[in-house]
Amino acid sequence: MRKLKVGIIDILGKSATKNYWSRFIRANNTSIMPQVVAVWCEELGHDVSMVYYNGPEIMAGGIPDVVDIVFINAFTQNAMLAYALSNYYRSKGAVTALGGPHSRSYPNDTAKYFDYAIGFCDKVLLNDILQDGAEHRPIGQFVSTERQPQDLPGVIQRWKFITPIMAEAKLFKAIPMIGSLGCPYTCGFCIDALVPYQPLAFDSIKEDLRFVLKNKNRRTIVAWHDPNFGVRFNDYLDVIEEAVPPGSIPFLAEMSLSLLNEDHCRRLKHNGFKVLLPGIESWFDIGDKSKMRNTVGMEKVRRIAEQSRMIMSYIPYLQGNMIIGLDADEGPDPFELSKRFLEQVPGVFPLYSLLTSYGRNAPDNLRYQREGRVLNIPFHFLNQTHATNVRPKNYTWPELFAYTSDLLSFTFSWEANWRRFKAVKHTGTRVEQLMRGVSSGRGHKHRNFRLLLERVNDPKVRRYFEGETMELPSFYVDPIREDLGWLWDWLPDGAIYHDPYAYLKSFNGEAQTEPLIHAGMATA
């Protein structure tokens, strides 16, 4: 096999940074898998160049204008940018492949604009793609292994691809690590719901931590990319304690509330954990990850507030992740309870996610499609904070947008930002949260809901949101053109639209979430 010129693109954001928070944090939005693919390609004997895109512009790295094959990693909100980049590099004679969450969620749509749409990938499948290396047009091939890889290159092997983007990080420098794949929980909205949980090699984690200790600076933090870190809590904390002195490396991790009892929090503090991102999810549903399946409403608020105060006595930065618009929600209560929670624990930074159906990525999505509730909202807006593409079960659109806008106003008002600032004791966390809160309050996601509230009363717009027409309201187009910049001219015809019912049509209504093709290559 001849040596190929391979380009790898990691898209960090769909648009150039627009506020202070984004400017400071965007360089830390890297994904692990593009770096893994880069390592594997080099081990297979190919020349590799890597670039990190911040919207339509390069943030770090670079690849030649002429390459043999380009691998792009994208979340769904970055899909328009990825499609345009694919079209651009195809015009230069390159074969293109898309991996990441969007390709897994929308393989049929991805195959329209890429030669390969990749689901799960290991080194063997990657080698198959490189050996084939052919154009597959007009419809590309969807290829996938049956499960996640058994092991991944660690920080040591990925270091040459990490350092260029770390140099661009302004506030802190996150080193991406991962200790496990999949998740033991089966939340119906989650892309990892049906992915078997598997720990990665502990010896490799130890080696990476020792390497990080030697190469970190005072602004370095290790960001664990596990869907749910510490499921085998004692095993992972034992690994950290054996590898590095307690508190010598600061850590960030997404963990379940069910894992965060006081003994565990004490041990996490001892070992340098500074930021935790547990999922509160809902006041009326999804209680497994907090061990509160039968606890709802104000009682759940009270108990999680009490637990959050305990966690924050050990961990400086606590982000509470909540989902808006679940089918269990009805009336003003879910929104008012979120306010009461923030009043009881003002130091928690809330992250609200709107219920979103990403193609075939989660078990519940098939039900939403069967019920005819999924809208053709452009991918560009599907980042869980700017729009929802699922028609709510118990709200009219004006009600949902009004409640959401009111909650955002309450959460990111100057008064709320000041309460958070006073409630947090750690100086760096106070400053960072104030900056983030002000950016969120002024950001266009907040204004977006006020505008949607005004526009949804227009009969033409209302018909779209009710699913009575597929005609896209014009106000969705201009932001895409602005965000893509020079790449707007490379966006393929029709790419702004997609079939929100492709999952249902592909499986004739059968509840399956595995890829269409397992191992090897065939037409999607």
Helices and strands as residue ranges (DSSP letters): E 5-13, H 20-25, G 26-28, H 32-43, E 47-54, E 57-61, E 69-73, G 76-78, H 79-91, E 95-99, H 101-105, H 107-110, E 116-118, H 123-132, E 141-143, H 155-166, E 173-177, E 180-181, E 198-199, H 202-215, E 220-224, H 233-243, E 251-253, G 257-259, H 262-270, E 273-276, E 279-281, G 288-290, H 297-312, E 317-324, H 333-344, E 349-354, H 363-370, G 379-381, H 397-411, H 414-423, H 427-442, H 444-455, H 459-465, G 474-476, H 477-484, G 485-490, H 502-506
